[in-house]
Amino acid sequence: MEPRRPPGRRPGNPGTRDAVLAAARAAFAERGFDGASVRGIAAAAGVDPALVHHYFGTKDKLFLAAVEAPVDPADLLPEVLTAAPEDRGAAVVRVVLRLWDGPARPGILALVRSAVNHEWSARLLREFVLTKVIRRVVGSIDMPVEERQARGALLASQVVGLVVTRYVIQLEPIASASREDLAAAIGPTLQRYLTGEVDLPGAR
Amino acid sequence: MEPRRPPGRRPGNPGTRDAVLAAARAAFAERGFDGASVRGIAAAAGVDPALVHHYFGTKDKLFLAAVEAPVDPADLLPEVLTAAPEDRGAAVVRVVLRLWDGPARPGILALVRSAVNHEWSARLLREFVLTKVIRRVVGSIDMPVEERQARGALLASQVVGLVVTRYVIQLEPIASASREDLAAAIGPTLQRYLTGEVDLPGAR
């Protein structure tokens, strides 16, 4: 553990930071990413909004800190978004597996564990997947918003299942297959969900 | 809670039953379903194998009791196995969702939570999915065993993801879509994994 700093040495203190994070978690879980505001979170934590910005920067960064995201998906998505439209499914598999095969894995696994164990945490993970990943991956596709959301959710269902099967249940041969093998086997599924012919759920 | 029976009223007692279950969990997690034996489990629990059979019946039933499976997949699989070969993907979606939308949900969710939280429990769930579900669903397909296992694992990855997305993360529109809508959207994915053209992982 880090030694405690003497109180009052700088504006705010670890207690303030934690209070802001707790208020942010409650607000994002209750009202979603779009519905929650930095102003409201600051008020709930009893601090000035400027202090929240000072600590965390944008609302986006505050959200990533609140869910303890080990990476910012924005850093990974360019590889998907610059892939040729017909290669995006395989590109998603590659990026997801490279992320999980890297040093961020314990952090992501902690997120998943928390989501499975706590309803509020599941809500945060849903907001995270929805606003930070799906919205960006399917956001560039030219189609009605309901269709984009349905395609995004189908995509998420296969990606989540791949991750749980490989890293949690560790089912063979998925657990020890190469990333390229999995991109070849599962990429076409994601591709169909993104741009192919699908009877979309909830779109009737 | 049930009132305790007076000791010695019947062969064995709740303590014996729990000891057998604990030994069974350890054995199945360590050696898998095929590798573990009723004889070995009985020895580890310090009881006669006949008592294990008396309490639990077959090794299969002992395994279901050890993982606290809320249902026996064998009761659900006929619906899948009697579907026309080209309808099996959609049939799997229907059976899985009807199971989860029914009274067994809390029990299955407890299984998933435990698997995410404990390594030994993840191993038990893997054995369960592998030997009780996948092996049966793909067992009737005429192909080499490695191919069957790869197709079964791909199928599991999409089914697990559908379940987690719908019931844990509760991502819309998957969370509130009808079972038929989801069978139409996701059935073709499972169908391709079961019998379609796939670059199989680990099969090179």
HADDOCK unambig.tbl for C-alpha pairs under 7 A between the chains (distance, minus, plus):
assign (segid A and resid 113 and name CA) (segid B and resid 116 and name CA) 5.95 0.50 0.50
assign (segid A and resid 113 and name CA) (segid B and resid 117 and name CA) 6.49 0.50 0.50
assign (segid A and resid 116 and name CA) (segid B and resid 113 and name CA) 5.96 0.50 0.50
assign (segid A and resid 116 and name CA) (segid B and resid 168 and name CA) 6.38 0.50 0.50
assign (segid A and resid 117 and name CA) (segid B and resid 113 and name CA) 6.50 0.50 0.50
assign (segid A and resid 122 and name CA) (segid B and resid 168 and name CA) 6.65 0.50 0.50
assign (segid A and resid 122 and name CA) (segid B and resid 169 and name CA) 5.35 0.50 0.50
assign (segid A and resid 123 and name CA) (segid B and resid 169 and name CA) 6.69 0.50 0.50
assign (segid A and resid 125 and name CA) (segid B and resid 169 and name CA) 6.99 0.50 0.50
assign (segid A and resid 126 and name CA) (segid B and resid 169 and name CA) 5.46 0.50 0.50
assign (segid A and resid 126 and name CA) (segid B and resid 171 and name CA) 6.34 0.50 0.50
assign (segid A and resid 150 and name CA) (segid B and resid 173 and name CA) 5.92 0.50 0.50
assign (segid A and resid 153 and name CA) (segid B and resid 171 and name CA) 6.56 0.50 0.50
assign (segid A and resid 153 and name CA) (segid B and resid 172 and name CA) 6.78 0.50 0.50
assign (segid A and resid 153 and name CA) (segid B and resid 173 and name CA) 7.00 0.50 0.50
assign (segid A and resid 153 and name CA) (segid B and resid 174 and name CA) 6.58 0.50 0.50
assign (segid A and resid 157 and name CA) (segid B and resid 158 and name CA) 6.81 0.50 0.50
assign (segid A and resid 157 and name CA) (segid B and resid 161 and name CA) 4.53 0.50 0.50
assign (segid A and resid 157 and name CA) (segid B and resid 162 and name CA) 5.00 0.50 0.50
assign (segid A and resid 157 and name CA) (segid B and resid 165 and name CA) 5.54 0.50 0.50
assign (segid A and resid 158 and name CA) (segid B and resid 157 and name CA) 6.81 0.50 0.50
assign (segid A and resid 158 and name CA) (segid B and resid 158 and name CA) 5.06 0.50 0.50
assign (segid A and resid 158 and name CA) (segid B and resid 161 and name CA) 5.39 0.50 0.50
assign (segid A and resid 160 and name CA) (segid B and resid 161 and name CA) 5.08 0.50 0.50
assign (segid A and resid 161 and name CA) (segid B and resid 157 and name CA) 4.53 0.50 0.50
assign (segid A and resid 161 and name CA) (segid B and resid 158 and name CA) 5.39 0.50 0.50
assign (segid A and resid 161 and name CA) (segid B and resid 160 and name CA) 5.08 0.50 0.50
assign (segid A and resid 161 and name CA) (segid B and resid 161 and name CA) 3.39 0.50 0.50
assign (segid A and resid 162 and name CA) (segid B and resid 157 and name CA) 5.00 0.50 0.50
assign (segid A and resid 165 and name CA) (segid B and resid 157 and name CA) 5.54 0.50 0.50
assign (segid A and resid 168 and name CA) (segid B and resid 116 and name CA) 6.35 0.50 0.50
assign (segid A and resid 168 and name CA) (segid B and resid 122 and name CA) 6.64 0.50 0.50
assign (segid A and resid 169 and name CA) (segid B and resid 122 and name CA) 5.34 0.50 0.50
assign (segid A and resid 169 and name CA) (segid B and resid 123 and name CA) 6.68 0.50 0.50
assign (segid A and resid 169 and name CA) (segid B and resid 125 and name CA) 6.97 0.50 0.50
assign (segid A and resid 169 and name CA) (segid B and resid 126 and name CA) 5.47 0.50 0.50
assign (segid A and resid 171 and name CA) (segid B and resid 126 and name CA) 6.32 0.50 0.50
assign (segid A and resid 171 and name CA) (segid B and resid 153 and name CA) 6.56 0.50 0.50
assign (segid A and resid 172 and name CA) (segid B and resid 153 and name CA) 6.78 0.50 0.50
assign (segid A and resid 173 and name CA) (segid B and resid 150 and name CA) 5.92 0.50 0.50
assign (segid A and resid 173 and name CA) (segid B and resid 201 and name CA) 6.57 0.50 0.50
assign (segid A and resid 173 and name CA) (segid B and resid 202 and name CA) 5.85 0.50 0.50
assign (segid A and resid 174 and name CA) (segid B and resid 153 and name CA) 6.57 0.50 0.50
assign (segid A and resid 174 and name CA) (segid B and resid 201 and name CA) 6.83 0.50 0.50
assign (segid A and resid 177 and name CA) (segid B and resid 201 and name CA) 5.76 0.50 0.50
assign (segid A and resid 177 and name CA) (segid B and resid 202 and name CA) 5.41 0.50 0.50
assign (segid A and resid 181 and name CA) (segid B and resid 201 and name CA) 4.89 0.50 0.50
assign (segid A and resid 182 and name CA) (segid B and resid 201 and name CA) 5.93 0.50 0.50
assign (segid A and resid 184 and name CA) (segid B and resid 199 and name CA) 5.89 0.50 0.50
assign (segid A and resid 185 and name CA) (segid B and resid 198 and name CA) 5.72 0.50 0.50
assign (segid A and resid 185 and name CA) (segid B and resid 199 and name CA) 5.02 0.50 0.50
assign (segid A and resid 185 and name CA) (segid B and resid 200 and name CA) 5.82 0.50 0.50
assign (segid A and resid 185 and name CA) (segid B and resid 201 and name CA) 6.55 0.50 0.50
assign (segid A and resid 189 and name CA) (segid B and resid 189 and name CA) 6.32 0.50 0.50
assign (segid A and resid 198 and name CA) (segid B and resid 185 and name CA) 5.73 0.50 0.50
assign (segid A and resid 199 and name CA) (segid B and resid 184 and name CA) 5.90 0.50 0.50
assign (segid A and resid 199 and name CA) (segid B and resid 185 and name CA) 5.04 0.50 0.50
assign (segid A and resid 200 and name CA) (segid B and resid 185 and name CA) 5.83 0.50 0.50
assign (segid A and resid 201 and name CA) (segid B and resid 173 and name CA) 6.58 0.50 0.50
assign (segid A and resid 201 and name CA) (segid B and resid 174 and name CA) 6.84 0.50 0.50
assign (segid A and resid 201 and name CA) (segid B and resid 177 and name CA) 5.78 0.50 0.50
assign (segid A and resid 201 and name CA) (segid B and resid 181 and name CA) 4.90 0.50 0.50
assign (segid A and resid 201 and name CA) (segid B and resid 182 and name CA) 5.95 0.50 0.50
assign (segid A and resid 201 and name CA) (segid B and resid 185 and name CA) 6.55 0.50 0.50
assign (segid A and resid 202 and name CA) (segid B and resid 173 and name CA) 5.88 0.50 0.50
assign (segid A and resid 202 and name CA) (segid B and resid 177 and name CA) 5.43 0.50 0.50
